[in-house]
Amino acid sequence: MVIPAHPLALTAERKLDERRQRALTRYYLAAGAQGVAVGVHTTQFEIREPRFGLYEPVLTLAMEEMRGRGVKKVAGIAGPRAQALAEARFARDCGYDAGLLSLGALRTSPVAELLEHARLVSEVIPVFGFYLQPAVGGRILPYEFWRAFFEIEGVVAVKIAPFNRYQTIDVIRALAESGRAGSIDVYTGNDDNIVMDLLTPFRFGGVTVRMKGGLLGHWAAWTERAVKLAARALAEDAPQAEWLTLAAEVTDANAALFDAANGFHGCIAGIHEVLRRQGLLAGRWCLNPAEDLSPGQMDEIDRVCRAYPHLSDDAFVREHLHEWLH
């Protein structure tokens, strides 16, 4: 299952560009994505700030395009307790299937408080766990947290995105040992290891866990190719050496788009730049004017576009762009 993390389309005045916002959702659906995540990190956490007030409008626009389409609808849930519960209620009432729960606002809270927070949100909307890497606002979450987290009845899925193999294994081992591996879906968010995550059967104590797909900002661009790649990888029983090459190519491309060389400062702007080149966005503007490409990042994006044309879906977008913008 490919679930793109939905970007935010803005005008040059940094106002919501409703036409292109809808076009992005239409693009993901046409590309074959089986779900869309809205109001998440790639959508920019700033949409929640009162001066912008974009959380509810953005979720509503996406739902208007997704309703009745049979895709999984995931809403980002963030902030301290009152905010998270309010967002969960809005997402549920709007028609979203699950809430991707960010714990970034509780960075100093003890594990017991994190678990209570997740439990309360799960009573409002099914919870999609989220291990967000510290470099972009997350926190280290130990094995003990995940072992108890998976005992919460309302937890239905987890996105693993610490960009760290040790921490990734903590989550999967906790799920395997919880006895709920058959009822909780696992999605990769590890942009540095997308293909290998999809290919790997993780095995602990006789329990095998396979990723169901990915929920990724990286898949917000070149989505049509991502859908095909994920379908092949998830159907693969005995990966050949060519998969190792492809895995390295995807990681290299992601390093350019996500600005790994500069601590991921330009990760959202990098996705925007690809979508701008394809005509889906008018520019790469973010709500925060300081959020843009890092020095040298444009050259890196140029490089990977030249090196890996087979990862791009430019022709697909070119063929249908007028339909999505209509």
Order of alpha helices (4+ residues) and beta strands (2+ residues): beta-alpha-beta-alpha-beta-alpha-beta-alpha-beta-alpha-beta-alpha-beta-alpha-beta-beta-beta-alpha-alpha-alpha-alpha-alpha
